[in-house]
């Protein structure tokens, strides 16, 4: 098992890159919807699969009384870097989100609303990360999670071949609207060599 996937300098560098990326993705969403997006400081941590499940369970507990977590999972790969982006909605009023995106609030439109939001936030964030790392990410097809499932339980059942992963967590909230989501970028120890090389190049 890899004890440390990143040293302190590499971690700080990645956090700064993530900070720029989240700012650009939030700006894109704000311009598209004519809203103000509140951002958290990106959190970079080393987690094992159980830690990730517990993180999602903590998000779910914050959304007590609402539907189970809903999210979209999308794989990305490029230049020796591979991972998954999980956009998890919690504390979100989908009627509010539908209105902002100019959709009728129907169950049939729910998946399209989530995919559109993912394309804006996740796509812009990954594009900015790739640009800063001087690479290009190819994105896999997005997969809807959690409409009829418990996401933490769903992830528990996955076959996972790694012990630890680098996780970048970013929170987005739309001011004056009940729209809140967390973007988790997960890069397992098996797929991190390319990222470490890129960070070392930027630090040199």
C-alpha positions in Angstrom: 0.0 0.0 0.0 1.3 3.5 -0.9 1.6 5.4 2.4 1.8 8.8 0.8 0.7 9.5 -2.8 1.9 13.1 -2.7 4.4 15.0 -0.7 3.5 18.4 0.9 4.8 20.5 -2.0 2.9 18.3 -4.6 -0.2 18.5 -2.5 -0.1 22.3 -2.2 0.5 22.6 -6.0 -2.5 20.4 -6.7 -4.7 22.3 -4.3 -3.7 25.6 -6.1 -4.5 24.0 -9.5 -7.8 22.7 -8.2 -8.6 26.2 -6.8 -8.1 27.8 -10.3 -10.1 25.0 -11.9 -13.1 25.3 -9.6 -13.1 29.0 -10.0 -13.3 28.7 -13.8 -16.0 26.1 -13.6 -18.0 28.1 -11.1 -17.7 31.2 -13.3 -19.0 29.2 -16.3 -22.0 28.0 -14.3 -22.6 31.5 -12.9 -22.6 33.1 -16.4 -24.9 30.4 -17.8 -27.5 30.6 -15.1 -27.0 34.3 -14.1 -26.4 33.4 -10.5 -23.7 33.8 -7.8 -21.8 30.5 -7.0 -20.3 30.1 -3.5 -17.1 28.0 -3.4 -15.3 26.1 -0.7 -11.5 25.7 -0.5 -10.6 22.5 -2.4 -9.8 19.7 0.0 -7.0 17.3 -1.1 -6.8 14.1 0.9 -5.7 10.5 0.7 -8.6 8.1 1.3 -9.2 4.4 1.1 -12.4 3.0 -0.4 -14.2 2.9 3.0 -13.2 6.5 3.7 -14.8 7.5 0.4 -18.0 5.7 1.3 -18.0 7.4 4.8 -17.5 10.8 3.1 -20.6 10.2 0.9 -22.6 8.9 4.0 -21.7 12.2 5.8 -23.1 14.2 2.8 -26.2 12.0 2.9 -26.7 12.7 6.6 -26.6 16.5 5.9 -29.5 16.0 3.5 -31.8 14.3 6.1 -35.4 14.3 5.1 -34.6 14.7 1.4 -34.2 12.1 -1.3 -31.2 9.9 -1.2 -28.0 11.4 -2.7 -28.1 11.7 -6.5 -25.0 12.0 -8.6 -23.2 11.4 -11.8 -20.0 9.5 -12.3 -17.6 10.1 -15.2 -14.3 8.6 -16.0 -11.3 10.6 -17.3 -7.9 9.6 -18.7 -5.0 11.3 -20.3 -1.2 11.2 -20.4 -0.7 8.6 -17.6 -3.5 10.1 -15.4 -6.8 8.3 -14.9 -9.6 8.7 -12.5 -13.3 9.3 -11.9 -15.2 12.5 -11.3 -18.2 12.1 -9.0 -20.7 15.0 -8.9 -22.9 14.5 -5.8 -26.0 16.6 -5.2 -27.1 17.0 -1.6 -29.5 19.5 -0.1 -30.7 20.3 -3.6 -34.2 21.3 -4.6 -34.5 19.9 -8.1 -37.4 22.2 -8.9 -35.1 25.1 -8.2 -32.4 23.6 -10.4 -34.8 22.8 -13.2 -36.1 26.4 -13.1 -32.6 27.8 -13.4 -31.8 25.5 -16.4 -35.2 26.3 -17.9 -36.5 22.7 -17.7 -39.9 21.5 -16.6 -39.5 19.8 -13.3 -40.5 16.2 -14.2 -38.9 12.9 -13.3 -38.3 12.4 -17.0 -36.2 15.5 -17.1 -34.3 14.8 -13.9 -31.4 12.8 -15.5 -31.0 15.5 -18.2 -30.9 18.2 -15.6 -28.1 16.3 -13.7 -26.2 15.6 -16.9 -26.3 19.2 -18.0 -25.0 20.4 -14.6 -22.3 17.8 -14.7 -21.2 18.8 -18.2 -20.9 22.4 -17.1 -19.2 21.9 -13.7 -17.3 18.6 -14.1 -16.3 19.3 -17.7 -15.1 22.8 -17.1 -13.2 21.7 -14.0 -11.5 18.8 -15.7 -10.7 20.9 -18.8 -9.0 23.6 -16.6 -7.0 20.9 -14.6 -5.8 19.4 -17.9 -4.9 22.7 -19.3 -2.8 23.7 -16.2 -1.1 20.3 -16.3 -0.4 20.7 -20.0 -2.3 17.6 -21.0 -5.7 16.5 -22.4 -8.4 14.4 -20.7 -10.7 12.1 -22.6 -14.0 11.8 -20.8 -16.0 8.6 -20.6 -19.8 8.5 -20.8 -21.4 9.8 -17.7 -23.3 7.4 -15.5 -26.2 8.4 -13.4 -26.0 7.3 -9.7 -28.4 7.2 -6.9 -31.8 7.9 -8.4 -33.1 4.6 -7.1 -30.0 3.5 -5.1 -28.1 4.4 -2.0 -24.8 5.7 -3.4 -22.6 4.7 -0.5 -24.0 1.2 -0.6 -23.7 1.2 -4.4 -20.0 2.0 -4.1 -19.5 -0.6 -1.4 -20.5 -3.3 -3.9 -18.0 -2.2 -6.6 -15.0 -4.4 -7.2 -12.1 -2.1 -6.2 -8.5 -3.1 -6.9 -6.8 -0.3 -5.0 -6.1 0.5 -1.4 -5.8 4.2 -1.4 -6.7 7.1 -3.7 -6.0 10.8 -4.0 -9.3 12.7 -3.6 -9.9 16.3 -4.5 -13.3 17.5 -3.0 -14.9 20.8 -4.2 -18.2 22.2 -2.9 -20.4 24.4 -5.0 -23.5 26.2 -3.7 -25.7 28.6 -5.7 -26.6 31.6 -3.6 -30.3 32.3 -2.9 -31.2 28.9 -4.3 -31.4 25.4 -2.8 -28.7 24.0 -5.0 -25.6 22.4 -3.5 -23.2 19.8 -4.9 -19.8 18.3 -4.2 -17.4 17.3 -6.9 -15.0 14.5 -6.0 -12.1 13.8 -8.3 -10.8 10.3 -7.4 -7.4 9.1 -8.7 -6.3 5.7 -7.3 -2.7 4.8 -6.4 -2.6 2.7 -9.6 -3.2 5.7 -11.8 -1.3 8.5 -10.2 2.2 8.4 -11.7 1.4 10.7 -14.5 -0.1 13.3 -12.2 3.0 13.2 -9.9 5.3 13.7 -12.9 3.2 16.7 -14.1 3.3 18.3 -10.6 7.0 17.7 -10.3 7.5 19.5 -13.6 5.5 22.5 -12.4 7.4 22.6 -9.2 10.9 22.5 -10.9 
